């Protein structure tokens, strides 16, 4: 018979496997954090580029609206 209570005996048998699994999970977590940081930077650069493109399009629209306003008084013919 074992001198340890069932919970302690089970924990003693599982501890090495659980520690190894925890180590693997920690390594995967670190890898994912690194990948996520890289992806964040890529997305941030793309977002900045999109904002710049939208600002450019807005400027063009303003120019066209201004030109349209100037042309509204001109007769065709």
N, C-alpha and C positions, 0 to 999 in steps of 0.2 A: 504494500500500500504506500501511497505517497503521503508525505507529511505536509505538503502544501495544499491549501484549499483549491478547489477546481479553477476559480478565476485566476489565481496566481500561477497555477500550473499551465493553463492555456496561454496566458500572457508570456510566460517564459519560453514556451515552444514557438510562439508566433513572433516574438520580438525580433529575431534576426531577419526574417522575411519581411516584416513590416518596415524595419529600418532600411533595408535595401530598396523596397518599393518607394519609401519616402525620399530616398536619395535620387532615384530615377525621376520621380515627380518634380523634385526641386530643380533638377537639371533641365527638364522640359520647360518648366516655368521660366527659368532664366533665358532659355533660348527664345521662347515666345515673347518675352518682354523685349528682347533685343530686336526681333523681327517686327514687333509692333511699333517700336520707336522708329525704325527705318521706314516703315509704311506711313507713319504719321508725317515724317518729313517729306515724303513723296507727295502725299495728299495735300500738305500745306503749300508746297511749291505749286502744285496744280491749281489750288484754290486762289493763290496770289495771281497766277497767270490768268485765270478766268476773270478775276476782278479787273485786271488790267484790260483785257479784251472787252469786257462790258463797258468800262469807262470810255474806251476808244469808240465803240459803237454809239454810245450816248452822245459823244462829241460830234460824230458824223450826223446823227439825227438832228441835233441842234443846228448844225450848219445847213442841212437840207431844209429844215423848217424856216430858217432865216432866209435862205435863197428863195423858197416858195413865197414868203411874205414879200420879198422884193419884186418878184415876178408877178404878183397879183395885180399890180397896177399897170402892167405892160399889156398892150393889145396885140393880138395875133393878127397877122395879116400879110 
